[in-house]
Amino acid sequence: MARAGRRAGNGGLEVTRATYTRDDDAGGTLDVFASSGRGPQSIVVSGEGVAPTRLIGAGGHYQARVAYTGESPPIGLTVANVGDRPATRRRVEVDDSVFASAVYDLGAHRLTIRASSSDTLGRPRLTAAGIGVVTTDGVLVADVDGAPAVVTVASVAGGSVTVPVALTGPTQPAIRR
């Protein structure tokens, strides 16, 4: 039986993203996003090398940027809606963030992809789906006769991003009737 003033309830919890940034071996940052229903919620993230930290937000959307310590980012985090009775807990894996752009040159028939990871220390391998491996300097150039509308670049550290392909080069002539 719930005590007066502490009604049993459940706002729920969905962890929508947990990513890390690392540029040295002493630690880095984690970006955590969560959503929950009804009204204000009390959501906390914790994990190995991570001090328990409350997410901030409103309207069902919550986020936090927190520091982690250690040579490697935590493999996973625990995110809890501690206002729920009983508390709702979710375990989530932590991935890197992947950033990319893709441009197809119509005249040269060349697709150029530029990509990077938020893990600038570990520099995980990046692959453009169906196209190839991004070089260590962050570029992949592929000679192709046709470009896809979007390109997905994935990291072996778990992150991925899908970006639209921009076109450059000459315009095609109009059809003459």
C-alpha positions in Angstrom: 0.0 0.0 0.0 1.3 3.4 -1.0 1.8 6.0 1.7 -0.2 9.3 1.6 1.6 11.7 -0.7 3.6 8.9 -2.4 1.2 7.3 -4.8 2.3 4.4 -6.8 2.7 5.5 -10.4 4.8 5.0 -13.4 5.8 7.7 -15.9 7.8 5.1 -17.8 11.1 5.6 -19.4 12.7 5.2 -22.8 16.4 5.9 -23.3 16.6 7.3 -26.9 20.4 7.7 -27.1 23.7 7.4 -25.2 26.9 8.5 -26.9 30.4 9.2 -25.9 33.1 11.7 -26.8 36.8 10.9 -26.1 39.9 12.8 -27.0 42.3 11.7 -24.3 42.8 8.7 -22.0 41.7 10.4 -18.8 38.0 10.4 -19.6 35.4 12.1 -21.8 31.8 13.1 -21.9 28.5 11.2 -22.4 25.4 12.6 -24.0 22.3 10.9 -22.7 18.7 11.4 -24.0 15.6 9.9 -22.5 11.9 10.4 -22.7 9.1 9.8 -20.2 5.4 10.4 -20.1 3.3 12.4 -17.7 4.5 15.6 -16.1 7.9 16.4 -14.5 10.0 13.3 -14.0 13.1 12.5 -11.9 15.5 10.7 -14.2 19.1 9.8 -13.2 22.0 8.3 -15.2 24.8 6.3 -13.5 27.5 3.8 -14.5 31.1 2.8 -14.1 33.2 5.9 -14.0 30.1 8.1 -14.0 28.8 9.9 -10.9 25.0 9.7 -10.6 23.6 12.7 -12.5 20.0 14.0 -12.9 18.8 14.6 -16.5 17.2 17.9 -17.2 14.3 18.8 -19.5 10.6 19.1 -19.8 7.7 18.1 -21.9 8.7 14.4 -21.7 12.2 15.0 -23.1 15.3 14.8 -20.9 19.0 15.1 -21.5 22.3 15.3 -19.8 26.0 15.8 -20.7 28.1 14.1 -18.0 31.7 13.4 -17.5 33.2 9.9 -17.3 36.6 8.9 -16.0 39.0 6.2 -17.2 40.8 5.2 -20.3 37.7 3.9 -22.1 34.1 5.0 -22.0 31.7 2.8 -20.1 30.2 0.0 -22.1 26.8 0.7 -20.7 24.8 3.0 -18.4 21.9 2.7 -16.1 19.1 5.3 -16.6 16.4 5.3 -13.9 13.2 7.2 -13.4 13.5 7.3 -9.7 10.2 9.1 -9.3 8.4 6.0 -10.5 7.1 3.6 -7.8 8.8 1.2 -8.2 11.7 3.0 -10.0 11.8 2.2 -13.7 15.4 1.3 -14.8 16.9 0.8 -18.2 20.3 -0.5 -19.1 21.7 1.1 -22.4 24.8 0.6 -24.4 27.0 3.6 -25.1 28.1 4.2 -28.7 30.2 6.8 -30.4 28.6 9.6 -32.5 29.3 9.5 -36.2 29.4 12.6 -38.3 29.3 12.5 -42.1 28.6 14.3 -45.4 28.4 12.9 -48.9 28.6 14.7 -52.2 28.3 13.2 -55.7 29.9 15.0 -58.6 27.7 14.4 -61.7 30.5 15.3 -64.2 33.2 13.2 -62.6 30.9 10.3 -61.5 32.6 10.5 -58.1 31.0 10.1 -54.7 33.0 11.7 -51.9 32.2 10.9 -48.3 33.8 12.6 -45.3 33.2 11.0 -41.9 34.5 11.1 -38.4 33.8 9.6 -35.0 33.3 11.4 -31.6 36.1 9.0 -30.5 39.1 11.0 -31.7 41.5 9.0 -29.5 40.4 5.5 -30.4 39.6 6.5 -34.1 37.3 3.5 -34.7 37.0 2.1 -38.2 34.2 3.7 -40.3 32.4 2.0 -43.2 30.0 3.5 -45.7 27.4 0.8 -46.3 27.7 -0.8 -49.8 30.5 1.6 -50.7 33.6 0.9 -48.7 35.9 1.8 -45.8 36.6 5.4 -44.9 40.3 6.1 -44.7 42.1 7.1 -41.5 42.0 10.7 -42.7 38.2 10.6 -42.8 37.6 10.4 -46.6 36.2 7.8 -49.0 36.2 8.5 -52.7 34.3 6.1 -55.0 33.9 6.3 -58.7 30.3 5.2 -59.4 27.9 5.8 -62.3 25.0 6.5 -60.0 24.7 7.8 -56.5 22.3 6.7 -53.8 20.0 9.3 -52.3 21.4 8.6 -48.8 24.6 7.1 -47.4 24.9 5.3 -44.0 28.2 5.4 -42.3 28.7 3.1 -39.3 31.5 2.8 -36.7 32.8 -0.4 -35.2 32.2 1.4 -31.9 28.5 1.2 -32.5 27.5 4.6 -33.8 26.0 5.3 -37.2 24.5 8.1 -39.2 22.5 8.3 -42.4 23.0 11.5 -44.5 21.5 12.7 -47.7 23.8 12.8 -50.8 24.3 16.3 -52.2 24.8 16.8 -55.9 27.3 19.0 -57.6 28.5 19.5 -61.2 26.8 20.2 -64.4 23.1 20.3 -64.9 21.5 17.9 -67.3 20.1 19.4 -70.5 16.3 19.5 -70.8 14.6 17.0 -73.2 13.9 18.6 -76.5 10.7 17.8 -78.2 
